[in-house]
Amino acid sequence: MMNIPFVDLKAQYESIKSDVDQAVAAVLSKTAFVGGPFLKQFETEYAAFCKVKHCIGCANGTDAIAIALKALDIGPGDEVITAANSFIATSEAITMVGAQVVFVDMNPATYNIDVTKIEAKITPKTKAIVPVHLYGQPADMDPVRAIAKKHNLKVVGDCAQAHASLYKGKPVATLADITCFSFYPGKNLGAYGDGGAVVTDNDAYAQKMRMYANHGSVVKYYHDMEGINSRLDGLQAAVLAVKLKHLDKWSDARRNNAYAYNKALEGTSLITPKELPDVKAVYHLYIVRVPAAKRAGLQDFLKTNGVDTGIHYPIALPFLKAYAYLGHSEKDFPEAFKISQEILSLPMFPELTKEQIGFVAAKVREFEKL
Ligand SMILES: *Cc1c(COP(=O)(O)O)cnc(C)c1O
């Protein structure tokens, strides 16, 4: 029997312990807790990593999306289009700024927004599209950008699950007006607490986001507007700067793990993930599809054999109680509804071994013979 956790943050910490401990000690000795050199260094390095001009740290990925929408002057009376299958943070941020969320069904091949269904949802009130790069795979950005251009809409990318992913060789952050990241500990680039960032090439948006996230001021006590308090603290920034150096290597490890799973699961009834051509998907999660009637049984069987799994997400956004007021039914988002009954997330993290992947696949095969 093996115990295979769903994610293993400890294994990663052990691998970079001395650098992280030194970075944390440096922040403490300089008492650079909010703002300061560690934040500035990480913002500079992360903007360069994303190949954009500006990075502004903030408190979490949910705020990042709200801060981006605010900078684009999106608020009450406006509609914002996003994917029906995501974590609730995406739609919460739209509601937070006072705008109306409008969901679009997903493409069953990639689990990302179905770009052929976006235009039908555009009204005179639509101001922006928020594609989510779900599970680590970039959304199909060329058509998203073409639609946005045609209808004069902004694009805000939700990249909370896809740090370091590439679309046609380019970081996804270069393909949107503003791109938003979460550094929640379990994300591909995770802090040791909450954290987030917005990145952009646009100087005016950058200035506005920096002010809005810091009480509406650039110079302390001179407030040009009301903002919020949403900052990335020095300790988190210092940890993230250490981890950023390893991110490409960790992303490659996730990809190799995904391909090893694909191979090991060949010939089973599980449907393994598909990549769009010409993307670098970074497998924040490794999702398989299991016939709905078998899913709970497989999940229990794996649990009994020491393998932790998850479901991301058991209820698609439009069907959550939180969105009952929109009055949606299953037929409005048939693909998102269908996969929510079938998806299962297998353990995925960079340090996962070939042996562990082989063990999971062997247990899947054993279950299928029962
Ligand atoms: C994690 C996540 C967020 C929000 O990030 P937090 O830092 O937890 O606020 C937003 N969107 C998606 C798709 C996420 O997975």
The ligand as an SDF file (V2000), in Angstrom:
LIG
                    3D

 15 15  0  0  0  0  0  0  0  0999 V2000
   -7.6820   29.8170   -7.1350 C   0  0  0  0  0  0  0  0  0  0  0  0
   -8.4840   30.4450   -8.1910 C   0  0  0  0  0  0  0  0  0  0  0  0
   -8.8830   31.7940   -8.1360 C   0  0  0  0  0  0  0  0  0  0  0  0
   -8.7690   32.6710   -6.9400 C   0  0  0  0  0  0  0  0  0  0  0  0
   -7.6530   32.6640   -6.2470 O   0  0  0  0  0  0  0  0  0  0  0  0
   -7.5670   32.9760   -4.6700 P   0  0  0  0  0  0  0  0  0  0  0  0
   -6.1330   33.3700   -4.5420 O   0  0  0  0  0  0  0  0  0  0  0  0
   -7.8950   31.7230   -3.9530 O   0  0  0  0  0  0  0  0  0  0  0  0
   -8.4890   34.0970   -4.3560 O   0  0  0  0  0  0  0  0  0  0  0  0
   -9.5100   32.3360   -9.2410 C   0  0  0  0  0  0  0  0  0  0  0  0
   -9.7880   31.5940  -10.3240 N   0  0  0  0  0  0  0  0  0  0  0  0
   -9.4550   30.2960  -10.4100 C   0  0  0  0  0  0  0  0  0  0  0  0
   -9.7820   29.5430  -11.6520 C   0  0  0  0  0  0  0  0  0  0  0  0
   -8.8040   29.6720   -9.3440 C   0  0  0  0  0  0  0  0  0  0  0  0
   -8.5010   28.3770   -9.4280 O   0  0  0  0  0  0  0  0  0  0  0  0
  1  2  1  0
  2  3  1  0
  2 14  2  0
  3  4  1  0
  3 10  2  0
  4  5  1  0
  5  6  1  0
  6  7  2  0
  6  8  1  0
  6  9  1  0
 10 11  1  0
 11 12  2  0
 12 13  1  0
 12 14  1  0
 14 15  1  0
M  END
$$$$
